[in-house]
């Protein structure tokens, strides 16, 4: 019983530390769906470990209806796990999550459908995964790594990195930039293709006019 209350206090305190909107212990305890989902998962996981899979699934599915957060009872979750907002979060059966991890709404820790056995990612400690990010496959996200919102991670990410994009690639490692990706001034691929076509047409017109012996004046 002492262990239960110690863990509960730890879970609540991690929310207070990471969410500036949290105002009181009671608010977090009774009104935060992320905390509710984590607490339900801890119970479901106990039953799952003791081969009472039906009860475990009942607990997890009841939690989904209440929180809109789906954590499979088989997933292994460390201490001080914080799900901020949480709507649409999905965590698969063989996912493993370290300590002090934060994830936001819409995050999926899922599989690709091609793997057997270990099908879902292993997330190291101190990781932050932004809203809407999808981490798909049985690989590892290293400790203290940040995954940007909306990213799709399909391969392992080392420790102390920042990864962005679809598919995600590392743009920072140990605080140093390793990629010149600009998330604001992203080139328009359609405009780039039109520009290529324009240059090609211009080149063909030059050749055609040269064949006819005409001077080229451009388009």
Rosetta blueprint (number, residue, H / E / L):
1 X L
2 X H
3 X H
4 X H
5 X H
6 X H
7 X H
8 X H
9 X H
10 X H
11 X H
12 X H
13 X H
14 X H
15 X H
16 X H
17 X H
18 X H
19 X L
20 X L
21 X L
22 X L
23 X L
24 X L
25 X H
26 X H
27 X H
28 X H
29 X H
30 X H
31 X H
32 X L
33 X H
34 X H
35 X H
36 X H
37 X H
38 X H
39 X H
40 X H
41 X H
42 X H
43 X H
44 X H
45 X H
46 X H
47 X H
48 X H
49 X H
50 X L
51 X L
52 X L
53 X H
54 X H
55 X H
56 X H
57 X H
58 X H
59 X H
60 X H
61 X H
62 X H
63 X H
64 X H
65 X H
66 X H
67 X H
68 X L
69 X L
70 X E
71 X E
72 X L
73 X L
74 X L
75 X L
76 X E
77 X E
78 X L
79 X L
80 X L
81 X L
82 X E
83 X E
84 X L
85 X L
86 X L
87 X L
88 X L
89 X L
90 X E
91 X E
92 X L
93 X L
94 X L
95 X L
96 X E
97 X E
98 X L
99 X L
100 X L
101 X L
102 X E
103 X E
104 X L
105 X L
106 X L
107 X L
108 X E
109 X E
110 X E
111 X L
112 X L
113 X L
114 X L
115 X L
116 X L
117 X L
118 X L
119 X L
120 X L
121 X L
122 X E
123 X E
124 X L
125 X L
126 X L
127 X L
128 X E
129 X E
130 X L
131 X L
132 X L
133 X L
134 X E
135 X E
136 X E
137 X L
138 X L
139 X L
140 X E
141 X E
142 X L
143 X L
144 X L
145 X L
146 X E
147 X E
148 X L
149 X L
150 X L
151 X L
152 X E
153 X E
154 X L
155 X L
156 X L
157 X E
158 X L
159 X L
160 X L
161 X E
162 X E
163 X E
164 X E
165 X L
166 X E
167 X L
168 X L
169 X E
170 X E
171 X E
172 X E
173 X E
174 X L
175 X L
176 X E
177 X E
178 X L
179 X L
180 X L
181 X L
182 X L
183 X L
184 X L
185 X L
186 X L
187 X L
188 X L
189 X H
190 X H
191 X H
192 X H
193 X H
194 X H
195 X H
196 X H
197 X H
198 X H
199 X H
200 X H
201 X H
202 X H
203 X H
204 X H
205 X H
206 X H
207 X H
208 X H
209 X H
210 X H
211 X H
212 X H
213 X L
214 X L
215 X L
216 X L
217 X L
218 X L
219 X L
